Amino acid sequence: QVQLVESGGGLVQAGGSLRLSCAASGRRVSNYYMGWFRQAPGKEREFVAVISWSGGSTSYADSVKGRFTISRDNGANTVYLQNDSLKPEDTAVYYCAAVSYCSGYGCYQSTGYQYWGQGTQVTVSS
């Protein structure tokens, strides 16, 4: 079992930045691909970013490419999502998730992930 706890959310003005963290316990996060998803009110949960075991491979949703950066510190058992140039449409609950392995389109599907955190709220005001 892997327990995931997100933190770092909050209220920020458009154009601002936030750094989300996902702290893992139970097992080493280095054994998992780690993803970030988000869910806005009335919308389905959507893929944001994913990072491979060592961090050598990353992928982003088109809507956040160039503004968000996913990274990981396996020594600290933590994954990060740096959110820059935030827009009101980025407002959502952000979740981190873990999967033993994924590739291509499979990494973008929430149903493939084995473990989830409780989420952290990000609100961007205009």
VENNOR-V807307 format. One record per pair of residues at least 24 apart in sequence whose C-alpha atoms are under 7 Angstrom apart, sorted by the first residue. I is the first residue (numbers start at 1). GAP is how many residues later the second one is. Records with the same first field share a line. If there is no record, write none. Layout:
I: GAP + GAP
//
This chain:
1: 25 + 26
2: 24 + 25 + 113
4: 112 + 113
5: 112 + 113
6: 90 + 111 + 112 + 113 + 114
7: 113
9: 111 + 112 + 113
10: 111 + 112 + 113
11: 111 + 112 + 113
12: 111 + 112 + 113
13: 111 + 112 + 113
14: 71 + 72 + 73 + 74 + 110 + 111 + 112
15: 70 + 71 + 72
16: 68 + 69 + 70
17: 66 + 67 + 68 + 69
18: 64 + 65 + 66
19: 61 + 62 + 63 + 64
20: 60 + 61 + 62
21: 57 + 58 + 59 + 60
22: 56 + 57 + 58 + 74
23: 54 + 55 + 56
24: 53 + 54
28: 49
29: 45 + 48
30: 24 + 44
31: 69
32: 66 + 67 + 68 + 69
33: 65 + 66 + 67 + 68
34: 63 + 64 + 65
35: 61 + 62 + 63
36: 58 + 59 + 60 + 61
37: 57 + 58 + 59
38: 54 + 55 + 56 + 57
39: 53 + 54 + 55
40: 51 + 52 + 53
47: 61 + 62
50: 57
86: 38
87: 37
88: 36 + 37 + 38
90: 34
91: 31 + 32 + 33
92: 29 + 30 + 31
93: 26 + 27 + 28 + 29
94: 25 + 26 + 27 + 28
95: 24 + 25
//
